[in-house]
Amino acid sequence: MVKVSVIMPVYNCGDFLNESVESILNQTLSDLELICVDDGSTDNSLEILREYESQDSRVKIFALNHIGGGDARNFALKQVCGEYLYFIDADDVLDLNAFEDFYSIAKSKNLDFLIFKAKKHDVKTGKYFETDYYNMTNLSNFVKDEVFKFDDIGKLIFSINVTPWCKFYNTQFILNSDAKFKENSKFHDNKFFWEILFQAERIFFLDKFYYTQNIHSDSLIESGGKSHIDAIPVSNDTIDVFIKYNQFDKFKVNLFNSKVYHTIRRYGEIRGEFKELYFTELKKDFKLLKCSDFRNNLYSGNKFLFDCVLIAKNYEDFNHLKEFYEVFINNHLSLVEKIEKYKEWYGCLDDDYKQLFFDNPKSMNIYNYLVSVIVPTYNSESFIENTFDSLLMQTIGFEKLEVIFVDDASDDNTPQIIDELALKYENVVSFHLDKNSGAGGKPRDVGMDHATADYLMFLDSDDLFFEDACEFLHDEITTEDIDIVSGTITKDGENVNPGFWESTLTDPEDNYQVRLNKIKEMVTDDFSLKINTIDDYESVIANFGFSSKIYRKSFLLNNNIYFPHSTVAEDSVFLLSALLNANGIKFINKLVYYYPQRMEDGNESISYKITKESMINRLNSYFKMFLISLEKNKSRIFKKYLLFGKLNYFINFHVLQCNLSISDLLDVLVHATPLFRLYVNYNPNLNIGTATLFKYIANKDYENALKEIHGDGIKNQKDIKVTVSDKFSKDSFIPEVNMFVLSKESWAEQMESEKPDLLLFKSHDEDEEIVNYCNDHNIQAVQWDEDSGNLNDILDSINFKYIPDLKHLVLFYRLTDLKELNDITNHFHSITYPFKHLKMITCEENLFLSNTILESDLANLDFNDDYYYCFADLNFEFDEGGFDRDYKKCIDLNKETVHAENQSD
């Protein structure tokens, strides 16, 4: 191992290469290797390198096709064998005593890396000069001669230049960090620097000059070529690194201002023929950042430039505005004096620009959008044009809408279509998720986070707005000054969706004809209903059609109302949260939303794929809705007005329409049991066509439930394999269980072949070897004999018969006192279960939080993590007053809302 490995990427540096190479080979510390990577040079660089290689064994040459400086450095990193590591550019020079000083200091202080200063040399004039960027004076004054890490210096991390050649690295630290230079990018240093900075524990600043950067017309930075556009994505990569290391919130002001400053600085450096392209990309990038959080964290000068990019009609306009910033904003004259001094310039300004600069710009909303319309897309190429046309024709004026497309990793032409629309229209932006989220929740949340208007509407990519929808709803919500205004929805373009008003305005426990008569009486052509809260008219909790509404954005944000991710029925969760939290809701008999294109049985429509996963996800959304209603103390009206409709829909349009295997359908029914039990206990005299099935599922009578679904001819299929020791007679077990009897001679082979879920044994002593095998292979082992009771009871007691692939289990307890809960908890914790976690909470009739049940259990339930839900059926007497007290105690202890999701996904 040598002491220092030096990496030198080379590309057409023939005029400077000799001086640069010799500044390395002539170092006073000679124990080194020089790894040169020729990056497809077209001059004599490679010949020069080969000559050095033939004369000095320390020189290693690799010749590659032109891949870029960052890629060349990454390639060379795989070749190093030195204790320490250094990078040098092939047109620059290092002082000859540098490595001797660096090595001594780095070794003695056990550094991860060392930083030093550099000066510039103008090759044309021969002058040397210093810059703040390479002097790092602020850092020098703060750290002096101390070893530090990034946490120690706060915002001074932005005083360190990102160049790799101003650093001397411990090689093993770099390799362990897995930091890489950005590929195919001119500004590849940034990501590498921030990655190592956040991982380094020991850094030292050496306040001396050792490096000379030659400035000439052919240098990559000075050339101002097309690759300068790389500055835009690199600025976003830097923000991503801060997010990765949980430093974004701490430094976002610096990051945002640095992004604006550096991207516009590179615009100033790029050659004239590329300015239009740079400006187009910069404007597209800034449009994605125009949410208030970004703009509000900019300093005044950067905010001015940010606004100029967004309002400029083309790059020539922006050049004019940027000139104004440079010569006008930085001048200390009064406003009147400035206008007089620059009146000729001022006279050339458009009226819009004059307003921005001089007519109280702080109060001016340069975006001026009345409504932000969020459109999630997924494989929507056949529909998106019609959907977009319905926005173009809005009577409110298309220019007053902000259209936010968020694509959920489509694999058709949808991403290209929405990008083209974003380029064509100033008020259209497009976002792209890296991978498909599986439902509309995450795309809509991304849209909400980037909306700039005060009001939000949602439009699915295969649906349409009526042409006056935005104007009508916006006028209503601003006139009434409330949180939500709802119009109606239609499938045929003429009639309100069946059930819309019945669900919203009537009691589901009434006779259907009674409900219809009430609607005929109430809902006239000019009908509207305005309420302060849902308590004023409880049945509106069952209103559906979240897209037929307009929402006050501040109301949603203040109440943390977002969509759950990666699950269907996410719109129902969102709408319930909105209705329960709103102060001021108005329902109007006005058609605003039309979905003629929806692919209810198509493969592309995520919402209508009936799979085991989608059905369980739908149930998870219903669980979330139940918990949200619990939090708002509205579980009674949830059960009365909403739960039945959701479960009946689930039965008729999913359970009875699916083609699942018996095994998968059984899993779904097990998952659904708590919700059906919840409703059947609320309304035991259920009188509907699906009442029998409701009760079978609620009572865990899955055999009859399956027969009800598939008919009497269905064969029982069990997912549990049960094995018994040979002490038992096969006839002693009910025939429904798929079981086999072990033989003493070949039990190991049988267990390996059959992979059972459950072992029943008589005597632990006699079957000790087999039981130990089960413990080692995650197989449930239960001692049982004929006197222990019916096998069904045994299976029920351990929740095994109906849960073939246990991962997590949540037990909802009905009980009358805390002692009973303690007894049950101790019992279940004494049994070795083959699942990862056991969570126990009480059901809504008596919601305790105690030492037995962790306070965070309810708030932290993750309904997307393969939990199974079972009721422990215990006799209880319901004390409504006691429940109210206990529920209040629960809410006081759980400050976090149970429906809030982690947005870092």
KOLZAPA-417956 format. One line per field, with one value per residue (C-alpha): x, y, z; residue in one letter. Coordinates in steps of 0.05 Angstrom, whole numbers. Each point is the difference from the previous one (the first is absolute). Example, Ala and Ser with C-alpha at 12.3 -4.5 7.8 and 13.67 -1.06 7.14 Angstrom:
% residues 2
east	c(246  27)
north	c(-90  69)
up	c(156  -13)
residuo	c(A  S)
//
This chain:
% residues 905
east	c(0  26  -13  -38  -42  -11  -57  5  -55  27  -37  36  49  63  22  -1  10  76  0  -58  30  68  -31  -21  60  48  -34  47  -42  16  -36  -60  -36  -29  -62  -16  -65  0  -72  3  46  5  66  68  -18  2  68  28  -27  28  69  -4  -25  61  47  -31  -30  -43  -42  -60  -39  -71  -29  -76  -51  -26  -44  10  42  -45  -3  75  11  -49  38  67  -27  -3  75  30  44  27  -11  -23  -34  6  -33  32  -24  46  8  17  61  13  57  57  -1  -75  -4  54  -39  -68  23  33  -61  -52  38  13  -71  -33  -40  -55  20  40  -19  48  -1  12  15  -16  47  -24  41  -13  23  48  -33  -13  -60  -40  -75  -45  -24  69  25  -57  17  -63  16  72  -22  -48  36  71  44  -55  -24  -75  -59  -58  -44  53  -2  -73  -13  74  -4  -20  67  38  11  -23  60  35  70  -3  -5  46  -39  9  -10  -36  -49  -17  -10  -42  -43  -21  0  2  8  -63  1  -8  4  46  -11  13  38  -61  -33  67  18  -65  -1  69  -11  -61  37  66  16  69  13  56  10  72  2  53  2  24  -38  -1  -59  17  -55  -1  -50  0  -13  -66  -29  22  -24  -73  -23  -67  20  -9  -74  22  0  -76  -7  63  -33  -58  48  32  -67  -13  65  -20  -66  35  41  -58  31  -51  -44  61  31  -57  6  72  -15  -57  40  62  -41  -27  67  42  -49  -8  75  11  -51  44  60  -30  14  -53  -21  -20  -36  -69  6  28  -57  -52  27  8  -71  -26  39  -22  -73  5  25  -49  -34  -1  49  56  -13  -12  68  37  38  -27  50  -8  -75  2  40  -44  -61  34  12  -73  -31  49  -32  67  74  8  -51  38  66  -32  -27  65  36  -48  16  75  2  -63  -14  72  -1  -14  -40  -72  -56  -16  74  7  -58  26  71  -24  -63  19  8  -64  -39  17  -32  -67  -56  2  73  -11  -54  45  59  -33  -73  8  30  -6  -76  -1  -15  39  -32  -70  -34  -70  -2  53  -26  38  -1  33  17  16  0  -50  23  -69  -38  45  -14  -75  12  46  -49  -52  50  15  -74  -12  -41  42  56  52  56  -29  9  63  1  45  11  33  17  2  56  -41  30  -37  7  -35  65  19  -70  -4  72  -19  -61  44  48  -56  -40  27  -52  13  53  16  31  23  3  59  -42  -73  -34  -59  -56  -17  17  74  -6  -55  41  58  -47  -26  70  15  -66  5  -73  -44  -50  8  -39  16  -11  14  36  -57  -56  -26  -22  -63  24  -25  21  61  -34  -64  35  52  -54  -39  57  27  -69  -19  71  -4  46  -36  -51  -27  -35  -26  29  -28  15  -45  12  -73  -22  30  33  -50  4  37  -56  -28  67  9  -68  -38  3  25  -43  -64  -38  30  -66  -3  70  -19  -61  40  49  -56  -27  66  43  -28  40  25  10  59  18  49  23  52  25  -21  -38  -52  -20  33  -16  46  56  -21  7  46  34  60  17  -66  24  45  41  33  74  17  -55  30  71  -18  -37  53  -50  36  -13  26  51  3  -72  -66  -60  50  -50  -51  51  17  -73  -20  57  -20  -74  14  47  -33  -31  -49  -24  -49  -33  -32  -42  46  35  75  35  -8  35  -20  68  13  26  -37  20  64  69  27  -47  34  -64  -38  50  -31  57  12  47  -49  -56  41  25  -71  -17  61  -28  -66  40  33  -67  -26  61  -8  -73  22  49  -55  -48  -45  2  -76  -17  56  -33  -70  10  65  25  -60  6  74  -7  -61  39  59  -44  -38  55  61  -13  -56  37  70  33  45  20  -35  65  7  -74  4  57  -43  -60  44  27  -71  -28  11  -36  -59  -2  0  -62  -38  9  -26  -59  -14  -68  30  -53  33  15  71  -19  16  69  12  -15  41  62  -13  -6  61  -43  43  -22  -72  24  38  -61  -42  49  14  -59  -10  40  67  51  32  72  44  65  25  41  -5  44  -8  46  -16  -32  -64  -51  -15  -74  3  4  -55  8  0  71  55  44  47  29  74  37  56  47  -6  -28  58  -11  -75  8  49  -46  -67  23  -58  -25  -21  22  -47  34  -20  62  58  47  -18  1  56  44  -58  -22  70  1  -65  29  60  -42  -54  -55  -54  2  -60  -10  -68  -38  -71  -19  23  -62  -19  56  -39  1  75  11  -46  34  67  -29  31  -55  -17  69  45  58  5  47  -32  -62  -41  -48  -61  -26  -69  4  -30  61  74  15  -32  44  62  -18  -11  63  42  -32  16  70  13  -13  54  -33  29  -10  45  -40  -59  -39  -59  -50  -70  -58  -41  -48  53  64  53  72  40  66  -24  -13  52  -26  26  -35  -63  35  54  -41  25  -58  44  47  -36  -36  -57  -57  -38  -51  7  -72  -12  -65  -7  -49  5  2  -6  19  61  20  -4  46  50  -2  17  58  24  -3  36  56  6  16  18  -61  -9  -9  63  50  75  12  75  -24)
north	c(0  69  60  42  -18  58  -1  44  0  26  29  42  32  -8  72  -6  -74  -2  53  -34  -70  24  37  -69  -42  51  2  -2  -60  -48  -63  9  -24  43  -29  37  -13  27  16  -8  59  22  39  -28  -11  -75  -1  45  -46  -62  32  11  -71  -28  41  -5  -63  41  23  -42  18  -20  22  3  25  69  -11  65  22  -29  -68  0  15  -55  -49  20  -10  -74  -1  35  -34  59  15  70  27  64  27  49  31  -10  74  22  -3  -23  28  -50  -5  -11  -75  1  51  -32  -70  21  39  -50  -58  35  24  -63  41  -22  58  64  66  53  64  13  60  15  14  37  -33  56  57  -39  29  -39  17  -25  -10  -7  -67  -31  40  -23  56  -8  -73  17  51  -48  -67  26  -60  -47  -66  5  -32  33  4  44  56  9  42  8  -66  44  37  -63  -6  -65  -12  -68  28  45  -63  -55  -64  -62  -53  -50  54  17  -73  -14  62  -28  72  7  57  16  -36  36  69  59  19  -70  24  23  -65  -32  56  2  -76  -1  62  -29  -66  28  1  33  59  51  67  16  75  1  3  -63  -2  43  -2  22  41  -4  0  -76  -16  -36  53  59  -26  14  -58  -35  -44  60  -20  -56  51  -5  -75  2  53  -48  -58  41  10  -75  -15  47  -36  -67  20  35  69  31  35  29  29  10  76  -6  -55  38  64  -37  -34  65  35  -55  -19  73  11  -58  32  62  -43  -41  21  38  -56  -42  53  -14  -74  14  49  -50  -54  50  25  -71  -16  63  -14  -64  40  57  -25  53  -37  6  73  23  -25  41  63  62  0  -74  6  55  -43  -60  42  27  -70  -17  63  9  -20  -22  2  68  29  -34  30  69  -14  -29  62  42  -42  8  75  24  -41  6  76  39  56  13  -30  68  12  -70  9  68  -27  -60  30  -22  -71  7  23  -64  -43  -34  23  -68  10  71  -26  -55  47  64  -10  -32  -65  -33  0  -24  -73  -11  -68  28  -68  -6  -77  -54  -62  -64  -55  -67  -41  -72  -30  54  13  -19  48  57  44  0  12  58  29  4  45  43  15  22  64  26  9  -53  49  7  -74  -33  -71  -48  -68  -53  -64  -65  -34  -13  -47  29  70  37  30  30  28  36  26  29  34  28  30  28  33  46  -23  -75  -40  -73  -45  -72  -52  -48  -62  -16  12  -45  51  73  22  16  36  44  15  21  46  30  14  41  36  76  21  10  -53  -71  -46  -71  -30  -72  -9  -38  48  69  65  34  63  46  -46  40  68  -23  -34  55  54  -39  -15  71  32  -46  1  -73  -61  -45  8  -61  -7  -66  -54  -38  -61  15  75  17  -32  2  -65  -49  2  67  38  -61  -12  73  19  -61  -52  -68  -36  27  -37  14  28  47  24  10  40  44  15  16  48  34  2  50  31  56  -42  14  -18  40  -25  25  -69  -72  1  44  -55  -66  -39  42  -42  -51  48  -26  30  37  27  37  49  60  6  58  -19  31  -41  -65  18  26  -65  -44  -30  -41  -64  -67  -31  -67  -19  4  38  54  53  -25  8  70  22  -26  38  63  -6  -14  59  53  64  17  -50  13  -51  25  -35  17  -49  16  -67  -53  -67  -30  -31  -40  -70  -37  -68  19  -22  71  26  -12  14  -56  -57  -52  -38  -25  58  52  -28  -1  70  23  -30  35  66  -16  -14  68  33  -34  24  71  0  -26  58  50  -37  -15  -77  -3  39  -35  -67  25  39  -22  -69  -39  33  -14  -73  -12  29  -44  -63  15  30  -37  -63  -24  23  -27  -62  -13  -69  -26  10  73  14  -31  48  58  -21  -8  69  27  -32  57  50  -46  -16  74  11  -63  17  70  -24  -74  3  12  -10  1  -51  -9  -3  -74  8  60  -43  -60  44  36  -66  -30  -54  0  -68  24  67  -34  -42  63  31  -60  -46  -66  -40  30  -46  20  18  11  38  -30  -63  -35  -57  -44  -48  -74  -3  27  -34  34  -11  43  63  34  -15  74  9  -16  -43  -59  -46  -2  -66  -6  -28  54  61  45  -15  10  67  24  -23  23  65  1  61  -36  -60  -32  -46  -38  0  49  -53  -52  49  46  -8  16  59  28  -7  40  55  5  2  50  -53  8  -59  -12  -54  -32  -64  -25  28  70  14  5  15  59  31  -10  32  57  11  13  37  -50  -33  63  32  -43  49  39  60  49  -3  54  -25  45  -16  9  0  29  15  9  -63  -42  35  -15  -73  -6  38  -44  -62  21  22  -68  -36  -4  26  -7  73  60  47  -5  64  3  56  4  11  63  -21  9  33  -6  20  -28  -30  -63  34  48  71  1  -64  32  59  -42  -56  -12  -27  -13  -48  -67  5  -47  22  -45  12  -35  -15  12  15  73  52  65  63  58  51  -40  -6  76  11  -53  24  71  -28  -36  63  42  -50  -7  69  -25  -13  -72  14  41  -34  7  45  -19  -53)
up	c(0  -19  44  -51  -61  -48  -50  -61  -53  -66  -60  -52  48  -42  11  76  13  9  54  36  -2  23  58  25  -19  31  67  61  23  -56  25  -46  -62  -55  -33  -64  -36  -71  -15  -76  -14  -72  9  20  74  -3  -35  55  54  -34  0  76  10  -37  43  70  29  47  -60  -20  -63  -19  -66  -5  -49  17  62  39  59  54  -32  -10  74  20  -45  31  70  -14  -15  60  51  40  73  -19  -62  -40  -63  -48  -64  -59  -15  72  45  72  43  6  76  3  11  53  40  -13  18  65  24  -23  32  66  8  -28  -50  -48  -44  0  -34  -27  -41  -74  -44  -72  -58  -62  -54  -49  45  44  63  63  44  59  8  61  -27  3  61  45  48  42  12  18  52  32  4  6  15  25  -27  -15  -34  -37  63  33  -51  -17  -62  -12  -38  -58  6  -20  -75  -31  -44  13  -13  62  43  23  17  41  -54  44  23  -72  -20  61  -12  -68  -26  -75  -49  -40  -66  -67  33  -5  73  27  63  39  18  18  47  39  7  32  42  35  14  23  75  -3  -48  4  -36  -19  -10  -55  -76  -35  -65  -63  -47  -70  -32  -76  -56  -8  73  12  47  -41  -67  15  -44  -3  59  46  1  46  56  4  16  43  45  11  13  55  34  -5  37  56  4  1  61  36  -7  -47  52  35  -63  -49  -1  -21  -49  -34  -6  -24  -53  -28  4  -32  -56  -21  6  -49  -46  -1  -19  -55  -72  -38  -46  60  42  -28  15  70  14  -23  47  57  -6  -2  63  37  -19  40  60  1  62  54  45  -51  -20  71  22  -53  16  -35  -57  -15  6  -52  -47  12  -17  -62  -27  10  -30  -58  -66  -30  14  -32  49  56  -23  5  69  24  -25  40  62  -9  -13  33  63  23  -7  64  -32  22  -42  -33  -14  -29  -47  -22  -9  -39  -30  -70  25  42  -61  -36  54  -12  46  35  18  24  47  26  14  22  20  69  -25  69  -7  -71  -13  -64  -10  9  -7  29  3  -1  -36  18  -52  17  -62  -13  -70  -21  -71  -29  45  22  -60  12  74  -15  -51  56  37  -61  -8  71  3  58  -51  -10  17  70  13  23  -28  37  -33  42  -38  39  -40  -63  -51  -60  -31  56  29  -67  -11  66  -8  -68  31  56  -51  -42  56  54  51  -9  38  -2  54  -8  55  -4  11  -2  67  -16  10  -7  71  -7  -67  28  63  -43  -38  65  24  -63  -9  4  -6  62  -24  -24  -46  -22  -69  -18  -66  -32  23  -19  32  -25  -33  56  57  24  -6  34  59  8  2  51  48  -2  8  58  30  21  -5  -50  -55  -35  -67  -27  -45  -60  -41  -59  -4  18  64  70  20  31  75  4  35  36  32  17  26  26  55  -27  52  -32  -53  -69  -26  59  -17  -73  18  45  -56  -49  51  18  -61  -48  -58  44  62  46  71  41  68  50  20  -12  66  -34  -49  19  -63  -43  28  -53  -58  -55  -60  28  -70  -6  53  10  64  36  -2  67  33  -26  19  70  15  -31  -48  -53  -38  26  -47  -36  14  -36  28  19  -24  51  56  -24  -8  69  32  -37  18  73  7  -43  26  -54  -52  -57  -45  -65  -51  -57  -47  -1  -9  -55  -7  -66  -16  63  -13  54  -24  -36  20  2  53  67  39  -34  2  45  32  70  12  -26  42  63  -15  -8  68  29  -25  34  64  -7  -8  63  40  -28  22  69  6  -15  47  -59  0  9  -62  -38  15  -14  -64  -31  21  -27  -68  -5  21  -44  -59  18  0  -64  -43  26  39  -46  -63  14  -27  59  23  62  38  -19  10  69  17  -23  42  62  -12  -8  63  50  -45  -13  75  14  -43  19  74  -14  -41  16  -34  -68  -53  -69  -54  24  74  5  -29  45  61  -24  -8  66  37  -34  -32  -62  -25  -8  -24  -56  -17  -2  -48  -45  12  37  -49  20  31  65  -9  61  1  65  -1  67  20  61  34  -9  69  -31  -43  -65  13  62  -42  -38  -75  -20  22  -49  45  0  52  12  3  50  -52  -53  37  -22  -74  8  34  -53  -55  27  35  50  36  64  40  50  51  63  43  -3  27  -52  -58  25  -62  -47  42  0  -76  -3  44  -45  -64  22  5  52  50  46  52  -9  12  -9  69  -19  -42  -72  -49  -28  70  3  -67  17  67  -34  -60  -48  -39  -39  -4  -44  -8  65  0  47  43  32  53  13  70  28  75  63  43  -3  40  -55  -51  42  5  -75  -17  44  -31  -71  16  31  -66  -54  -63  -70  -17  7  45  46  12  47  4  25  -48  0  55  54  -23  54  -3  58  18  -34  -66  -26  -9  -71  -23  -26  -33  -32  -30  -70  -41  -60  34  -5  66  14  44  47  56  66  15  73  36  17  24  -39  42  -47  52  20  -73  -10  60  -23  -71  22  40  -63  -43  54  2  -76  -25  -69  -44  -17  -74  -10  -46  -6  -61  -8  -47)
residuo	c(M  V  K  V  S  V  I  M  P  V  Y  N  C  G  D  F  L  N  E  S  V  E  S  I  L  N  Q  T  L  S  D  L  E  L  I  C  V  D  D  G  S  T  D  N  S  L  E  I  L  R  E  Y  E  S  Q  D  S  R  V  K  I  F  A  L  N  H  I  G  G  G  D  A  R  N  F  A  L  K  Q  V  C  G  E  Y  L  Y  F  I  D  A  D  D  V  L  D  L  N  A  F  E  D  F  Y  S  I  A  K  S  K  N  L  D  F  L  I  F  K  A  K  K  H  D  V  K  T  G  K  Y  F  E  T  D  Y  Y  N  M  T  N  L  S  N  F  V  K  D  E  V  F  K  F  D  D  I  G  K  L  I  F  S  I  N  V  T  P  W  C  K  F  Y  N  T  Q  F  I  L  N  S  D  A  K  F  K  E  N  S  K  F  H  D  N  K  F  F  W  E  I  L  F  Q  A  E  R  I  F  F  L  D  K  F  Y  Y  T  Q  N  I  H  S  D  S  L  I  E  S  G  G  K  S  H  I  D  A  I  P  V  S  N  D  T  I  D  V  F  I  K  Y  N  Q  F  D  K  F  K  V  N  L  F  N  S  K  V  Y  H  T  I  R  R  Y  G  E  I  R  G  E  F  K  E  L  Y  F  T  E  L  K  K  D  F  K  L  L  K  C  S  D  F  R  N  N  L  Y  S  G  N  K  F  L  F  D  C  V  L  I  A  K  N  Y  E  D  F  N  H  L  K  E  F  Y  E  V  F  I  N  N  H  L  S  L  V  E  K  I  E  K  Y  K  E  W  Y  G  C  L  D  D  D  Y  K  Q  L  F  F  D  N  P  K  S  M  N  I  Y  N  Y  L  V  S  V  I  V  P  T  Y  N  S  E  S  F  I  E  N  T  F  D  S  L  L  M  Q  T  I  G  F  E  K  L  E  V  I  F  V  D  D  A  S  D  D  N  T  P  Q  I  I  D  E  L  A  L  K  Y  E  N  V  V  S  F  H  L  D  K  N  S  G  A  G  G  K  P  R  D  V  G  M  D  H  A  T  A  D  Y  L  M  F  L  D  S  D  D  L  F  F  E  D  A  C  E  F  L  H  D  E  I  T  T  E  D  I  D  I  V  S  G  T  I  T  K  D  G  E  N  V  N  P  G  F  W  E  S  T  L  T  D  P  E  D  N  Y  Q  V  R  L  N  K  I  K  E  M  V  T  D  D  F  S  L  K  I  N  T  I  D  D  Y  E  S  V  I  A  N  F  G  F  S  S  K  I  Y  R  K  S  F  L  L  N  N  N  I  Y  F  P  H  S  T  V  A  E  D  S  V  F  L  L  S  A  L  L  N  A  N  G  I  K  F  I  N  K  L  V  Y  Y  Y  P  Q  R  M  E  D  G  N  E  S  I  S  Y  K  I  T  K  E  S  M  I  N  R  L  N  S  Y  F  K  M  F  L  I  S  L  E  K  N  K  S  R  I  F  K  K  Y  L  L  F  G  K  L  N  Y  F  I  N  F  H  V  L  Q  C  N  L  S  I  S  D  L  L  D  V  L  V  H  A  T  P  L  F  R  L  Y  V  N  Y  N  P  N  L  N  I  G  T  A  T  L  F  K  Y  I  A  N  K  D  Y  E  N  A  L  K  E  I  H  G  D  G  I  K  N  Q  K  D  I  K  V  T  V  S  D  K  F  S  K  D  S  F  I  P  E  V  N  M  F  V  L  S  K  E  S  W  A  E  Q  M  E  S  E  K  P  D  L  L  L  F  K  S  H  D  E  D  E  E  I  V  N  Y  C  N  D  H  N  I  Q  A  V  Q  W  D  E  D  S  G  N  L  N  D  I  L  D  S  I  N  F  K  Y  I  P  D  L  K  H  L  V  L  F  Y  R  L  T  D  L  K  E  L  N  D  I  T  N  H  F  H  S  I  T  Y  P  F  K  H  L  K  M  I  T  C  E  E  N  L  F  L  S  N  T  I  L  E  S  D  L  A  N  L  D  F  N  D  D  Y  Y  Y  C  F  A  D  L  N  F  E  F  D  E  G  G  F  D  R  D  Y  K  K  C  I  D  L  N  K  E  T  V  H  A  E  N  Q  S  D)
//
